[in-house]
Structure formats: C-alpha cells, structure tokens
Amino acid sequence: MSTVKIIKAIYSINTPMFLGTACIKEAELRPPSVIGILRFWFRALALGELGGDKRGVFEYESILFGTAGTGDESGGRKALYSLKIKKNNLCPKKELNFRNKHGLTYLAYGLNKYNKKEKIFFPTRNFLPQNNNIEIILIENRSIKANLDSEKVKKAHELLIKTLKLMGFIGGLGSRTRRGFGSLTLIKLEEDGKMITTSGVGKTALEYKKELKELLSKSLSFNKNYSEIEYTAISQNTKIHITNQKTDPLDVINEIGEEMIRYRSYGRNGKILNKEGSRKIFKDDHDLIYNFVKGTNINEHPRRVVFGLPHNYRLGGGQNININSKNRRASPLFIHIHKLKNSKYIGVLVLIPCKFLKNGDKITLRGRNRKGRSFSEKASYKIIEDFLNESYDNKI
C-alpha cells in the first residue's frame, strides 16, 4: 500500500496581512482563504503550462482543490488534498505607522482612515503582522487518489508544487494583496519530510530572478495575444520588474506608491506629495472629468482605468465621480514585497495582461446630478508598461 503524501510549505509574512473573518474588522488566517489564493495562482500558472488548454486547467484544478456540484461530469469532485494551517501563535495588531508615508497611505486605500484630530491615517481593521511565519500542510487523500488516473495525479502534483512556489515568489494573502500587503516569501517546501526547495529567504536578488525565471519559463513562453486570454494568466505578455533593496518592507511599498503617485496623479493645484510638482501625464483624464461635471460632451473614458475599476475621482465641493463597469475589474498590476538574504527586501511588480473586460461590457461614468455616460472599453496596457519601464530598469 502506498504511503500518504504530506506536503509542507512554510512562508514568511513580509508585510501587514489584512485577512477578514465574519467580522470584517478582525484578522484571522483560515483554510478557505489559502485555498482561494492557491486556486488563483494555479489558474494563472497552469494555462501556459498546459499550452492554453482551458479544459485541462479546469480538470487539474478540480482534481487538486475539488469542485462543487452533484457528482456528474460538470462537477461534484472531492479534492485530492486536504489543507491545514499552522499559525505559530499569530497575534493580530491594529497599529500601523502611516505618518509621512504618502505612498504607503496611497496603496492602502480602503484599509485606512484619516483622523482629523491627530492628522494621521490609521488602519480601520486588524491585521496579521509581518516577520511571522505560517505553515501550510497538504495531506493526500488515498481513497480519492485510488480513483484517478496515475498520470493525471502525477501532473496535478507537479502543478501543485509549482503553484506553492509561485505563491511564495510573487503572491500573498488578504486585502490589497495586489498593492503589496500580505506578501509571502517561501522559506521551505518539503514532501514526506524530504526537502524540495529552500527558495526565497537566504537568496540574493540575482538568485531570486534566476529561480523565478526558471519557474515561469513555460508560462512566459505561452504565445497568445492577451485579448484572447479570458482570465489572469501568465503569458508572453507578462512583464516583471524589480525595485532596489531596502531593509524595511514598508519603505519598499512606500517608494512604489510614491512612484505611482508621480506617474498617475494630476495633483491639487498641480502639486503632489510634499509640494512636488506634478508631471501631469494624464492631464487629458483630468480635463475629461471636469468636462463631464460641467455637462460638456465627452466621447471616451479616462485612460487610467487600465489600473483597475472602480476608478473614482473626488473633486472640490463634495463632487464624486464614479467610474466602473458592470463587473469590478481588479488591477492587472501585482505588487509583491519579497524577503531576501540578510533580511533585505525588494519590490516585484508583475503586469499580467488579459482581456480587460468581458465581451460587451462598457465603462460608465456617474456623478451627482449628472446623467451617466457609457463607453466601449479601450484600455491600453502600454500605460502600465510605460510606468514600469520609466521607474524600474531591473526586469525579467
């Protein structure tokens, strides 16, 4: 009788992790959260690994993580692996210093609130602090395995190992993960007590780049136009850029946030950050919004929608403009903070282009006392590519 496979993956938490419970203000790490993000990175990786075979992606995902259903061919499969978590006595916190960290405040939008009396931003919910480890344990179900094709089990296992690595190379857990919060670094990966890899911590930036490139070699060569890729999946269109090293991971987030402000913001009276002059790269977006407020005819949506929807504007006089589509569109730009040798940290910015909106979905502008205007989507990923090329020379 074959032994039961047990896979253990240990990750370091590099930045505050905002994971919610039924009470949104609390913080707790639970198996469904981990399974959900593993599914996400599995899909992102597997499409290229399987040469664009969407049916294959669904089949292997259902083998590994299970599917809901009635037991017919459309679903109803139990997962090959059950998942447990060792939390190592993680204690939620609520104090986070945003003072003089404009970029950190910017990227934490939705997680913080301004205190007028103290003149400082503070978190609106608890988080799991950085400099802690979590251990994920995956236990193979022998009875499920017995009813599966052995070659498919072997391939599913291979994809799972790569997914566990990928989550610890460019992924994380919790809210605002795409903006650098809840970033994870894989410390150790073992199977049945035998080491598979010690990737991540203890590596230099050069070693990290080499390992990530090897891990993604097949996916990055997936030759498909992004407009034909229906969900977030790594392909030849994916761009990966790396920042300089710092000793404080929050300083890495802050620096990236400030660069994004410099690139994206028109500013107030032409000023940004500490009275720094705005580059006004998107002056046309600024003018378009004011024309919409004035009732002047406009014929397109702002260019910056490519950074994600909703895309909102807060103007003087309490006027708010909401820009959205039928379905929310999360940002295609992922910010990951990675821990290296000697407790240094780098920022890893990953642009994963795919079809921006579902077929036929339009982008709509709405404002108080203003008739909504809808436009066909014309998002250009070149806008984000230009930001990455201008800000970060180091790339894969």
Helices and strands as residue ranges (DSSP letters): E 6-13, H 31-49, H 54-65, E 81-86, H 102-107, E 112-115, E 120-123, E 132-140, H 142-146, H 150-170, E 184-191, E 194-197, H 205-215, H 217-220, G 226-228, E 239-242, H 249-264, E 271-272, E 276-277, H 283-294, G 303-307, E 313-314, G 316-318, E 320-325, E 333-339, G 341-343, E 345-351, E 362-367, E 370-376, H 382-391, E 394-395
